[in-house]
Protein backbone atom coordinates (compact mmCIF):
# COMPACT_ATOMS: atom_id res chain seq x y z
CA UNK A 1 0.00 0.00 0.00
CA UNK A 2 2.99 2.34 0.47
CA UNK A 3 1.12 4.12 3.28
CA UNK A 4 3.30 6.79 4.94
CA UNK A 5 3.76 6.10 8.64
CA UNK A 6 2.29 9.43 9.76
CA UNK A 7 -0.84 9.00 7.62
CA UNK A 8 -1.22 5.42 8.82
CA UNK A 9 -1.06 6.40 12.51
CA UNK A 10 -3.38 9.39 12.08
CA UNK A 11 -5.91 7.38 10.09
CA UNK A 12 -5.95 4.53 12.61
CA UNK A 13 -6.32 6.81 15.65
CA UNK A 14 -9.06 8.85 13.99
CA UNK A 15 -11.04 5.70 13.18
CA UNK A 16 -10.70 4.52 16.77
CA UNK A 17 -12.00 7.92 17.86
CA UNK A 18 -15.12 7.75 15.70
CA UNK A 19 -14.20 9.54 12.46
CA UNK A 20 -11.46 8.01 10.34
CA UNK A 21 -10.27 8.51 6.83
CA UNK A 22 -12.71 7.36 4.18
CA UNK A 23 -10.88 5.84 1.19
CA UNK A 24 -12.06 7.60 -2.01
CA UNK A 25 -13.90 4.61 -3.52
CA UNK A 26 -16.17 4.40 -0.45
CA UNK A 27 -17.34 7.98 -0.06
CA UNK A 28 -16.31 11.63 0.18
CA UNK A 29 -13.66 12.55 2.74
CA UNK A 30 -14.76 13.80 6.14
CA UNK A 31 -13.88 17.37 7.17
CA UNK A 32 -10.26 17.57 8.27
CA UNK A 33 -11.24 19.11 11.62
CA UNK A 34 -13.53 16.17 12.40
CA UNK A 35 -10.81 13.68 11.47
CA UNK A 36 -8.36 15.55 13.71
CA UNK A 37 -10.78 15.54 16.67
CA UNK A 38 -11.35 11.83 16.12
CA UNK A 39 -7.60 11.27 16.20
CA UNK A 40 -7.29 13.11 19.51
CA UNK A 41 -10.13 11.09 21.05
CA UNK A 42 -8.64 7.86 19.71
CA UNK A 43 -5.28 8.75 21.27
CA UNK A 44 -6.97 9.57 24.60
CA UNK A 45 -8.84 6.25 24.59
CA UNK A 46 -5.72 4.27 23.68
CA UNK A 47 -3.58 5.94 26.37
CA UNK A 48 -6.34 5.46 28.95
CA UNK A 49 -6.53 1.75 28.12
CA UNK A 50 -2.76 1.51 28.51
CA UNK A 51 -3.03 2.97 32.02
CA UNK A 52 -5.86 0.53 32.84
CA UNK A 53 -3.81 -2.50 31.77
CA UNK A 54 -3.75 -4.13 35.22
CA UNK A 55 -7.30 -3.32 36.28
CA UNK A 56 -9.10 -6.33 34.84
CA UNK A 57 -7.92 -9.63 33.25
CA UNK A 58 -10.51 -9.40 30.44
CA UNK A 59 -9.47 -5.84 29.69
CA UNK A 60 -5.82 -6.90 29.73
CA UNK A 61 -6.42 -9.77 27.29
CA UNK A 62 -8.45 -7.61 24.91
CA UNK A 63 -5.84 -4.86 24.97
CA UNK A 64 -3.08 -7.42 24.39
CA UNK A 65 -4.97 -8.73 21.36
CA UNK A 66 -5.17 -5.22 19.89
CA UNK A 67 -1.49 -4.57 20.56
CA UNK A 68 -0.51 -7.88 18.94
CA UNK A 69 -2.66 -7.17 15.89
CA UNK A 70 -1.32 -3.68 15.18
CA UNK A 71 2.19 -4.78 16.12
CA UNK A 72 1.88 -7.65 13.66
CA UNK A 73 0.80 -5.25 10.92
CA UNK A 74 3.82 -3.04 11.59
CA UNK A 75 6.17 -6.04 11.68
CA UNK A 76 4.81 -7.46 8.41
CA UNK A 77 5.08 -4.01 6.80
CA UNK A 78 8.84 -4.12 7.25
CA UNK A 79 8.88 -6.74 4.48
CA UNK A 80 5.86 -5.61 2.45
CA UNK A 81 3.71 -2.57 3.33
CA UNK A 82 0.18 -3.71 4.16
CA UNK A 83 -1.08 -1.03 6.57
CA UNK A 84 -3.63 1.53 5.40
CA UNK A 85 -5.55 3.77 7.77
CA UNK A 86 -9.23 3.44 6.85
CA UNK A 87 -9.07 -0.32 6.18
CA UNK A 88 -6.60 -2.04 8.50
CA UNK A 89 -8.38 -1.12 11.73
CA UNK A 90 -11.71 -2.44 10.42
CA UNK A 91 -10.48 -5.99 11.12
CA UNK A 92 -10.46 -5.39 14.89
CA UNK A 93 -12.89 -2.49 15.30
CA UNK A 94 -15.53 -4.66 17.07
CA UNK A 95 -12.90 -5.77 19.60
CA UNK A 96 -11.88 -2.14 20.12
CA UNK A 97 -15.48 -1.04 20.72
CA UNK A 98 -16.05 -3.88 23.19
CA UNK A 99 -12.81 -3.04 25.01
CA UNK A 100 -13.51 0.67 25.47
CA UNK A 101 -17.08 -0.13 26.56
CA UNK A 102 -15.75 -2.56 29.18
CA UNK A 103 -13.19 -0.04 30.39
CA UNK A 104 -15.87 2.65 30.56
CA UNK A 105 -17.75 0.64 33.17
CA UNK A 106 -14.82 1.17 35.56
CA UNK A 107 -13.76 4.73 34.71
CA UNK A 108 -15.89 7.87 34.49
CA UNK A 109 -13.20 9.55 32.35
CA UNK A 110 -13.13 6.66 29.88
CA UNK A 111 -16.91 6.64 29.78
CA UNK A 112 -16.92 10.33 28.85
CA UNK A 113 -14.26 9.79 26.19
CA UNK A 114 -16.28 6.89 24.78
CA UNK A 115 -19.39 9.05 24.51
CA UNK A 116 -17.26 11.65 22.72
CA UNK A 117 -16.28 8.98 20.18
CA UNK A 118 -19.97 8.04 19.80
CA UNK A 119 -20.85 11.69 19.10
CA UNK A 120 -18.05 12.01 16.54
CA UNK A 121 -19.13 8.77 14.85
CA UNK A 122 -22.74 10.01 14.71
CA UNK A 123 -21.71 13.28 13.06
CA UNK A 124 -19.47 11.40 10.63
CA UNK A 125 -22.32 9.06 9.69
CA UNK A 126 -24.74 11.92 9.09
CA UNK A 127 -22.22 13.77 6.90
CA UNK A 128 -21.60 10.65 4.81
CA UNK A 129 -25.33 9.91 4.43
CA UNK A 130 -26.29 13.42 3.30
CA UNK A 131 -23.26 13.89 1.04
CA UNK A 132 -24.27 14.24 -2.63
CA UNK A 133 -23.86 11.05 -4.62
CA UNK A 134 -22.80 10.88 -8.21
CA UNK A 135 -20.12 9.50 -10.47
CA UNK A 136 -16.63 10.56 -9.49
CA UNK A 137 -14.23 12.28 -11.86
CA UNK A 138 -12.44 8.95 -12.30
CA UNK A 139 -15.70 7.20 -13.23
CA UNK A 140 -16.63 9.88 -15.75
CA UNK A 141 -13.13 9.69 -17.20
CA UNK A 142 -13.44 5.93 -17.66
CA UNK A 143 -16.86 6.33 -19.30
CA UNK A 144 -15.34 8.81 -21.77
CA UNK A 145 -12.57 6.33 -22.59
CA UNK A 146 -15.14 3.58 -23.17
CA UNK A 147 -17.00 5.81 -25.63
CA UNK A 148 -14.05 7.20 -27.57
CA UNK A 149 -11.49 4.38 -27.39
CA UNK A 150 -10.83 2.18 -30.39
CA UNK A 151 -8.72 -0.91 -31.11
CA UNK A 152 -5.06 -0.02 -31.40
CA UNK A 153 -5.20 2.58 -28.65
CA UNK A 154 -3.17 2.14 -25.48
CA UNK A 155 -3.99 3.30 -21.96
CA UNK A 156 -1.50 3.80 -19.13
CA UNK A 157 -3.39 4.07 -15.84
CA UNK A 158 -1.95 4.68 -12.40
CA UNK A 159 -2.90 4.82 -8.73
CA UNK A 160 -6.53 3.88 -8.01
CA UNK A 161 -7.48 4.37 -11.68
CA UNK A 162 -5.66 1.25 -12.86
CA UNK A 163 -7.97 -1.36 -11.33
CA UNK A 164 -11.26 0.02 -12.80
CA UNK A 165 -9.58 0.36 -16.20
CA UNK A 166 -8.15 -3.16 -15.99
CA UNK A 167 -11.57 -4.61 -15.12
CA UNK A 168 -13.30 -2.63 -17.87
CA UNK A 169 -10.80 -3.93 -20.42
CA UNK A 170 -11.12 -7.52 -19.20
CA UNK A 171 -14.92 -7.28 -19.48
CA UNK A 172 -14.70 -6.00 -23.05
CA UNK A 173 -16.02 -2.52 -22.29
CA UNK A 174 -12.74 -0.72 -22.93
CA UNK A 175 -11.52 -1.29 -26.52
CA UNK A 176 -7.83 -0.68 -25.87
CA UNK A 177 -4.89 -2.35 -24.19
CA UNK A 178 -4.31 -1.29 -20.59
CA UNK A 179 -0.96 -1.00 -18.82
CA UNK A 180 -0.06 0.08 -15.31
CA UNK A 181 2.00 3.20 -14.68
CA UNK A 182 4.24 2.67 -12.85
CA UNK A 183 4.47 -0.99 -13.83
CA UNK A 184 4.48 -2.20 -10.21
CA UNK A 185 0.91 -0.91 -9.88
CA UNK A 186 -0.22 -4.13 -11.55
CA UNK A 187 1.11 -6.10 -8.56
CA UNK A 188 -1.15 -4.24 -6.08
CA UNK A 189 -3.93 -2.71 -8.19
CA UNK A 190 -5.65 -0.89 -5.35
CA UNK A 191 -4.57 2.34 -3.77
CA UNK A 192 -1.00 3.63 -3.79
CA UNK A 193 0.96 6.81 -3.21
CA UNK A 194 2.30 8.58 -6.27
CA UNK A 195 6.07 8.29 -6.68
CA UNK A 196 8.70 8.98 -9.30
CA UNK A 197 8.77 6.59 -12.24
CA UNK A 198 11.67 4.21 -12.75
CA UNK A 199 13.67 3.56 -15.95
CA UNK A 200 11.62 0.44 -16.73
CA UNK A 201 8.40 2.49 -16.46
CA UNK A 202 9.71 5.10 -18.88
CA UNK A 203 10.91 2.36 -21.24
CA UNK A 204 7.42 0.83 -21.34
CA UNK A 205 5.93 4.18 -22.34
CA UNK A 206 8.54 4.68 -25.07
CA UNK A 207 7.83 1.22 -26.50
CA UNK A 208 4.11 1.97 -26.64
CA UNK A 209 4.77 5.27 -28.42
CA UNK A 210 7.11 3.60 -30.92
CA UNK A 211 4.56 0.89 -31.75
CA UNK A 212 1.72 3.32 -32.35
CA UNK A 213 0.70 3.60 -35.98
CA UNK A 214 -0.24 6.76 -37.78
CA UNK A 215 -3.81 6.62 -36.40
CA UNK A 216 -3.07 5.14 -32.99
CA UNK A 217 -3.26 6.99 -29.70
CA UNK A 218 -1.81 6.57 -26.23
CA UNK A 219 -3.89 7.70 -23.25
CA UNK A 220 -2.63 8.45 -19.74
CA UNK A 221 -5.02 8.36 -16.77
CA UNK A 222 -2.83 9.21 -13.80
CA UNK A 223 -2.61 11.54 -10.79
CA UNK A 224 -1.62 15.11 -11.75
CA UNK A 225 1.74 14.64 -10.02
CA UNK A 226 2.85 12.40 -12.92
CA UNK A 227 2.58 15.21 -15.46
CA UNK A 228 6.25 16.15 -14.99
CA UNK A 229 7.27 12.50 -15.32
CA UNK A 230 5.47 12.10 -18.66
CA UNK A 231 6.26 15.41 -20.35
CA UNK A 232 9.85 14.59 -21.43
CA UNK A 233 8.71 11.17 -22.68
CA UNK A 234 5.83 12.29 -24.90
CA UNK A 235 6.58 15.89 -25.91
CA UNK A 236 9.40 15.20 -28.44
CA UNK A 237 7.51 12.36 -30.13
CA UNK A 238 4.08 13.75 -30.92
CA UNK A 239 1.18 15.93 -29.85
CA UNK A 240 -0.34 15.67 -26.38
CA UNK A 241 -3.76 17.04 -25.48
CA UNK A 242 -5.31 17.37 -22.03
CA UNK A 243 -8.84 15.98 -21.94
CA UNK A 244 -9.65 16.02 -18.21
CA UNK A 245 -7.85 17.58 -15.26
CA UNK A 246 -8.86 17.75 -11.61
CA UNK A 247 -7.04 17.56 -8.27
CA UNK A 248 -7.66 13.81 -8.41
CA UNK A 249 -6.88 12.76 -11.99
CA UNK A 250 -5.48 13.99 -15.27
CA UNK A 251 -6.35 12.37 -18.62
CA UNK A 252 -3.97 12.99 -21.50
CA UNK A 253 -4.02 11.65 -25.06
CA UNK A 254 -0.91 11.44 -27.23
CA UNK A 255 -0.88 11.00 -31.00
CA UNK A 256 1.96 11.03 -33.55
CA UNK A 257 2.82 14.29 -35.25
N, C-alpha and C positions, 0 to 999 in steps of 0.2 A: 504493500500500500504506500510505502514511502511517506508515512505520516510523520511530520516533524514532531519532536518530543514535546515542545511547548504546546502545540495544538492538540496533541493527544491528551496531555494531562488536563488542559483546560476543558476540552470536550467531555472527558470522563467525569470530572468534578461537577460540571454544569448539569450533566444528565442525572447524577446522583442527587443534585440539589433541586431537581424538578423541571429544568429547562432543557438544556442540551443543544447540541448542534444537529440540525436536520440536514442530512445529505441531500443534495439538489434533486435526485430523482424522486424523493419522497415528499417534497413539499417546499414551500418558500422558507427562507431562513427566518429565525426568530430575531426580534430586535436585539442589538448587541448589548444594550443595558440589561435586558432580561437574562440573557445568557451569562453576563458577568455576575449578576446577583445570584443566579443559580449556582455558579462556580463557588462563590463565597459560602453559600449555605452548605453545599456539598463538602467543602473543606472543613467547615465547622462541625458537621455531622461526623465526618471521618476522624477528626482529631478527638472529638468527644468519645467516640467508640474506642479509640486507642487508650484513652484514660480510664475507660470502664472495663478494660480487658479482664481484670481479676474479679469482677463483681459477681459473675454468674457463669457456670460451666457452659450452658447453652449459648450464651452470648459469646463466650470465648471460642467455642467451636465454630460458630457461624462467622465470626470475624476472621478466624484462621483460614476458613475456606475462601473468603474473599481475598485475603492477602495472598494465598497460594495461587489463586486464579490469575490475579493481575501480575503477580510476580512471575508466573509461568509465561504469560504473554510477553512480558519484557525480556525474559530469558530467551524465548524462542525468536524474538525479534532481532537478537544479536546475529542470528544466522540468516533469517529471512523476515523482513518487516511484515507483521500481520496486524498490528494494532491500528485502530481507526476510531477516534472518538465519535460517537453517534451510532456505532454498530457493536463494538467489542463489549461494552458494558451491558448490552441487552441480554447477553447470555446468563448473567447473574443478577439482573435487576430484581427479580422476585425475592431472591435471597437477601439482597440489600434492604428492600422494603420491610421484609419480615424482621430483619435484625434491628433496624432503627425503631420499628414499632415495639419490639421487645425491650430495647434499651429505654424507650420513652416511658415505660411503665415504672421505671425505677429512678428517673431523673426528670424534674420539672423543666430544667433547661433543655434537655434533649427533646422533651415533648413539645416545647415551644418551637425549637428548630425544625422538628418534623412537620408541625403545622405550617411553618413558613414554606417548607418544600411543597406541601400540599397546595398552598395558595399559588405558588409560582407555577406548579404543574397545571393548575386550573386555568390560569391566565394564558399559559402557553397553548393549552388545548383549544381554548376559545379563539385565540388568534389564528391557529391553524385551520379551524373549522370555517371561520368567516373569510379567510383569505380567498381572493378571486382565483378561480380555476380556469385553466385554458392551456393550450399547447405551449410549451416552452420554445425559446428561440432555437434550441437544438432540434426539437421535433419539427418545427416549421422548416428549418434548413434541410433536414432529411427528406421531408415531403417535396421540397423544391428539387432536390437531387433525383428523387424517384420520377418526377414529371419530365425533367429535362435531360436526364442521363441517357446515353445510348451505348450500344456495344462498341468496344474499342476505347472507351473512356477509362480513366484510372482515378481512384480516390485514395488519398492518404488522410486518415483520420487519427486523431490523437485524444488523449485524456478520456473523459467519459463518453466522448462521441464515437469512439471506435466500436464499442460493443453493439449499439443500435444499428450502426452501418453494417457491421459484420452479419448480424442476424437478418437484416433486410436483404442483403445480397444472397445469403444462404437460402432464403425463402423465395427468391426469384423476383423480389419487388424492386431491387436496385440493379439496373442493367449495366453494371460496370464492375471491374475488379477492384477489390478493397484491400488496402495494405495499412498496417499500423505505422504511426509516426510518433515517437521513435519505435523502432522495430520491437523492442522488448515489451511494448504495450500489449502485444498479442499474447504474451505469457501470463498477464494478469489484466484481462480486459475490463476491469471495473474502473474504479477511481484511482487517480494518481496525481502527483504534483508535477507541474511542468518543470523541465530541466533542459539543459543544453543538449543538443543532438551530438551524436558521436560520428566518427568517420564512416562507419558502416551504414548509419541512417542516411547521411548525405549521399553515399554511393548508391543506395537504393533509389533515391529520388532522381539522381542523374541517369540511372539506367532506364527508369520509366520515361523520362523526357526524351532520351535518345531513341526509344522504341516507338514513340508516338508518330503516327503517320501525319500526312498533311492536314487531315480533317480530325485527328484525335485531340483530346483534351485531357489535362490532368487537374483534378480538383484537390483542394486542401481544406479540410474541416478540422481546425485546431484551435487551441486557446490563442488569444491575441499575442501572448508573449513569444510565440514562435515566429512572428512576422520577421524579426531580425535574422532568425536562423535560415529562413527560406529565401530571403531577398537575394543574397549572392548566388544562390543555386539556380533560380529561375530567371532573374532579370537579364543575364546576357544571352539567354537561349530563346526567348520568345516574348510574348505579350501576356501580362498578368492583369486580370481585372478583379476588383473586389465586389462580391455579390452581396454579402451580408457581413455586418460587423456590429458587435455588441461587447459589453464587458465580459461576457461569457464565452463567445465563440466568434471566429472569423472564418468566412468561406471565400476562398480564392479560386479562380479558374485560370489555368495557363494554357496557351495554345501557341503553336509555332508561328514565327514571323511570316 
